[in-house]
Amino acid sequence: MGAFSGNGTGPTSPPLPDIPVQDFGMQAKVEADAQIAMGWWDSLLAKLFAYIIPGIQIVMHVIVSMIDTLLIPLVELNTAMQGNRTPGFYSMVAGVIGDLLGMEVDPSSIQAGFQQRGEVGAMKAIGAKLYDALAGEFSRGDVLTPQQGVAAAQSFLGFLMSFAIREGNMALIWSLIPEDIRYGEGIREYGEMMAKNLGLGRMARRALQPLIQTVIADPLQWALNQQYHPKMLGPDVATRAYNRQLINNADWFQEMSYAGYNPARSVALQSEYLSHIPTSDIEVLRNLGKFTDDDAVRALWNQNYDNGSAQQIMQVWDANAAKPYVDALATTLRTLHVNGDIDRVTFEAAVDRLNIGAAAQAAIKDNVATELLYPRKQLTLAEIQSAYVSGLVDLDQLGAYLQKSGYSSDDATVLTMQTLLKLDTKEAQIRVAQFKYDKAVKAAQAKNEPIPPPPAILATGAV
């Protein structure tokens, strides 16, 4: 806030008092903040949208409604000026269609359609007259042939030229009449407007397109195809046909050139459609000597392998061919080492030379080492029985051998009795006789038969 201050002009003038100057900007800001705090602006905007804008909308609705009311008589007058729903209107329509087509059209059928179904019936009758007339011009029967398509095209072109000539004649005649005595010149515009709507208008073209396509375009296309044979097989089909020798070299190259392929690319596409021998058959031919390595590589190229992959595949073939022999050699080395014919150093050196990979070589060595670490053989049954007779093993050892060999309990008992008989002693004979007698008693009891008497060797009871 500023102030005015200072002294008088004279030496004895009293000093002037300080007059403060009010800060109007700050005052305006304070008043504006106060109004915002009191909600004055919010209230103003709310009332504006709540009352003023709806009021404007109401006024606009009233104005538009009044304008529509004033325009209704003009619209009705315009409708009346169109002249439909009157006998003269349908006679006029028949005359215009006749002028368009160059033929006489009876207005009574159009009038009858109006009397039966109103304007919809009349419009349908008008459209039927025009459609049937055009269809009759374009089609001569139900069967479509190339010749009929040509004839329909000729009729359609003749119709267009006839209408153009008739319209030209009318224009010439009207031009010869002085303007002062011309009467009804605008009548000729009916035919022109109908021709424009039917022949050139977008809706007319869409409506008549199926008729033109079916009875003119398609049969005409058939005739042109039949005469000029423009269709090509296409690159894919033509290449397959050439590979099957169904078309010659010149025809194939010509068709490929039409498709935009040069000779080099044509040959490349031909190779893509050739059937190539499978990889397994290439391997067989190479093993038989019918293919060299270079032949095999080129054949693998046709299978979409690059040079490096082809070389690796041949290495796999060689390894697979040698595998049975390598397996047989490994078995032989194992037998020789296990039997003691070659020592461990010789065995392992021979295994290292096998072309089977380090993992397989290590597995063979570990397998043979484990085999040598644990017992691999045991006595035969005859040998253990002979050892018992010789007194080298007892019955417990014999029973343990039979159990480890996988014999059942009954089979082990039978084999034990057979071993005892080999001793040829009284004790052995008694034990065998007792075994046989126990079996006979069990069998008799199972059959509910009398118990047989014991044998003599058991009856004496002597050992």
Buried (B, 14 or more C-beta within 10 A) or exposed (E): EEEEEEEEEEEEEEEEEEEEEEEEEEEEEEEEEEEEEEEEEEEEEEEEEEEEEEEEEEEEEEEEEEEEEEEEEEEEEEEEEEEBEEEEBBBBBBBBBBBBBEEEBEBEBBBBBBEEEEEEBBBBBBEEBBEEBBEEBBBBEEEBEBEBBBBBBEBBEEBEEEBEEBBEEBEEEBEEEEEEEEEEEEBBEBBBEBBEEBBEBEEBEEEBEEBBEBBBBBBBBBBBEEEEEEEEBEBEBBBBBBBEEEBEEEBBBBBBEEBEBEEEEBEEBBEEBEEBEEBEEBBEBBEEEEBEEEEBBBBBBBBEBEEEBBBEBBEEBBEEEBEEEBEEBBEEBBEBBBEEEBEEEEBBEBBEEBEBEEEBBEBBBEEBEEEEEEEEEEEEBEEBBBBBBEEEBEEEEBBBBBEEBEBEEEEBBBBBBEBBBEBEEEEBBBBBBBBEBEEBEEEEEEEEEEEEEBBEBBEEEEE
